[in-house]
Amino acid sequence: MIERFSRALRYVLVAATLMLVSASARAQLQVDITSGVTAPVPIVISAFADDAQPSAEVVGQDLSRSGRFALQERTRADYIVTGRALPAADGRVTIEFELVNLLTGQRLLAEQVTAAPAAWRNAAHRIADRVYQKILGVRSAFATRIAYVAVDGVAPALRYRLLVADADGENLRTILESRLPIMSPAWSPDGESIAYVSFETRSAAIYVQTVRTAERRRVSARAGVNGAPAWSPDGKRLALTLSSPSGNLDVHVLELDSGALTRVTEHPAIDTEPVWASDGSVVYFTSDRAGGPQIYRAAPVAGAAVQRVSFAGSYNARARPSPDGRQLAHVTREGSAYRIAVLDLQSGAVRVLSKGTQDESPGFSPDGGTLIYAGRERGQGVLATVSTDGLIAQRLQATSGDVREPAWGPFRP
Amino acid sequence: MVKKSVVLVLPLLVLAACSTSSRKEEAPPAEVTPPPAAVATPDNADAVASAGAVGELTARSVTLPAELADRRIIYFAFDSDSISSDDQALIAAHARFMAGRTGVRIRLEGHTDQRGTREYNVGLGERRAQAVRRALGLQGVAESRLSTVSYGEEQPAVAGEDETAYARNRRVELVYTAE
């Protein structure tokens, strides 16, 4: 059963466009809210006293960009956030902030966040996360990061970059550039490293790179395919795809410390795109053993029994589990269109959440409330998000080049 | 027929793992961006890794007759790794060229169009590269002289989102290298 979410989208309204311009001229991401909820929570964010940075503005942008809040004048708001900046030890800055319910006068939060001056945006995102959770009762992920691949140039002369940005598109950094393809970035569970595939040697290899230092290690460079790296929840192993000398792709598990390799699937079909369940008990993967690609699961051990997971439609691939393990986001084909769908693992129900024709690479935000994915518009790759209830959609469009393969990083301590 | 020769200059890497070559001309090595000094502030210190160490390059040439130099690409139908009978004849011609030249190798680069998921497309591109490898093998080329790499949909030959562009991107390129 496929429930089309366009029906739910009848009730949405088009919200104002926010332009978030990054510090670096080349590093611009524009965030557009393409739909939002009809009754967002009215809130006022007062400028923080003695703040050298526009932290309160960033808090407001986070909350309104979520689609769940609307910035309002005080007389029309239900909640108010106030704060002030204070010098802290080691040159750091503390922001004390309060959240008050204007209807009851009740003080809901009185907390503080301390950060280095250069990390002021992160401090603001943390304040927005606290306010969001206190009012709505669920977590948000403003203080997280995304990675993605950008491509410049005209085929066949292309240039590939691996980028990392804050979840609002700011603080954009290039962490790898190459004349040959870079693909499949995956965050380590601690948010410190990214595994990816690079063809820089004119063969495929998997690297693990520490984001902060750019130090990297080549962890798999066997003959043929080295693809689709996926971290185990404990960060000690990678599931990945390797090919046999005859070109048969199978899912393997690589222990990062020892280099020990376990072949999980053994089938002449293409077995690829592995991803771990959040409890580490099984690996989901794509296989065309039944003809077209479908999603399967197996324990991450040698010779594991394989069970089919997806049944609706002729093309279901590249699964990513929700943080609670109950759902699988994936790519499904409807007619000639490739779209993002969510499969409920208990009931088997499938909901299609995107409306593009070449949508791909879905992944959940760490709070589980949002899906990020890549689509194409007018020949350009774009990044988009949709809330898992289908109500709130956003587009993150690079001002130049072609962007793809978003990966949402984990919560950071 | 005009008896014309095209010289393919192919860089070979002597020391390190980084090699580059492209269709007709030598491409520069994978772009290297020197990592800046690391600074330990979490939000601003992400450094850039260099894509590949640069090794010493030497160039050897493989001289292909024009009728092969211009015909080094095998095209495929959607979701297929079947080689047409015309292309079987072309592969046989490449195999005959290989027969007399023991120092020459071929890297088979498999590609797909942009539809479908990226890593699954790497699998489909590998299938195509393997189909050409088997066809060359049946024509007597030793396996040790053939290697495969699949770029999936990551290296389109042409931009575009119509069937004409897709058809040109579903391909295996025969890239000659000299030992």
Interface residues (C-beta under 8 A of the other chain):
Chain A: A116 A118 A119 R121 N122 V154 A155 P156 L158 R159 Y160 V164 D166 N171 R173 T174 I175 L176 E177 S178 R179 L180 P181 I182 M183 S184 S198 F199 E200 T201 R202 S203 A204 Y207 Q209 V211 R212 T213 A214 E215 R216 A221 A223 G224 V225 G227 A228 T241 S243 S246 G247 L249 I270 T272 E273 T286 D288 P293 Y315 A317 R318 V331 Y338 Q358 E360 S361 R376 G379 R404 E405 R412
Chain B: A17 C18 S19 T20 S21 S22 R23 A27 P28 A30 E31 T33 P35 A38 A40 T41 P42 D43 N44 A45 D46 A47 V48 A49 A51 G52 R107 Q114 R115 G116 T117 R118 E119 Y120 V122 G123 L124 E126 R127 A129 Q130 R133 S147 T148 V149 S150 Y151 G152 E154 Q155 P156 A157 V158 A159 G160 E161
